[in-house]
Amino acid sequence: YLIQCCIKVTKARNVQLIVCPQGWKKLGSSCYYVSTEYKSWKESRQDCRNRGADLVVINIQEKPTLVNWLCGRQNYVWIGLTDSVTEGSWKWVDDTPLNTT
């Protein structure tokens, strides 16, 4: 059981106009939420979805160190990477495959 890091991507033309919910951190056009409760990956993803978000997806534009700064209140957090459909075939929750290059 770990805490989770949620991301809510907003679609606003002007980044300055984006307002994140209370308790969320704003970065660019996204809002990030880090839980304080320990849950399973499945429970964590559902909690994010209940908040209108999903577990964080780390793409090329988002350096892992940046996500670590946002989500790294604990040593480990749940992120949106899973092999639940096919064991050993890792995909992000947005259905993009894991790119290790």
N, C-alpha and C positions, 0 to 999 in steps of 0.2 A: 504494500500500500504506500502510495506517494501522494504528494499534492499535485495539482494540475496547473498548467499554464494555458489559458484560453486566449484566442485572438478573435477580435471582431473587426472585420475589414469594412470600412465605410466607403460609400461611393459619393463623395462630395467633390465638387469642382474646385473649391477653395479649401485647402487644408486648414487654414486659420479658422474656418467656421465649424470645424469638427469639434464636438463636445463629447467627451467620453462619460459614461455613467460614473457616479461616485465610487471611489475605490479602484478604478481602472487607471492604467497609465497610457498616455497618448504618445505615439511615435509615428510621425508621418501621417498617413491616412488610416492608421490602424489603432485600435484600442486593445490593451493587454490586461488580463486579469490573472492574478496568482491567488489560488485558494489558500486557506489556512487549515483545511480539513484533509485528512488522509483517506484516500479512496482507491479502489481498483481502477485500472485503465478504463474499463467499460463504464463504471460509475462516474469517473472523471469526465469522460466524453459526454455522457448524458447531462451532467451538470453544466458543462459549457453550452451544450445545445439549448438547455432550459434558459440560459442567459442570452440567447440569440447569437451565439458564437460557436466555435469549435476548438478542439485542441490545436495548439500552434503548429504550423507547417513551416519548416525552415527551408527557404529556397535560396537560390544563388544571390539574390539582392540582399537577403538578410543574413549577415555573417553570424555564425554560431556564437561568437563572443558577445554580440549585441543581444541575442536572445538570452544568453547566459546572464547578462546584466539585468535584463528585464525579469527573467523567471528564476534566477538563481538565488532566491532567498534561502533555499535548502540545498543540500548537496545534489539531490536528484529531483526531477519533476517529470510528470507524464507529458509527452508531446504527441502529436498526431501521426505517429508512424506505427503501422501494424502489418502483421502477416496472417491475420485471422481468416482471410479468404483462402489463401494457399500458403501452407507453412513453408517458410524460407523465401517466399516472394514478397518482399517488403514494398508497401505502398503508403503514401500519405493519405490522410483522411479526405483530401480533395481528389483522390484517385490517381494522382500522378505517381509514377514509379520512383523509387529511391535512386538517385544519381550519385554515385560515389566518386565520380571523376572531378 
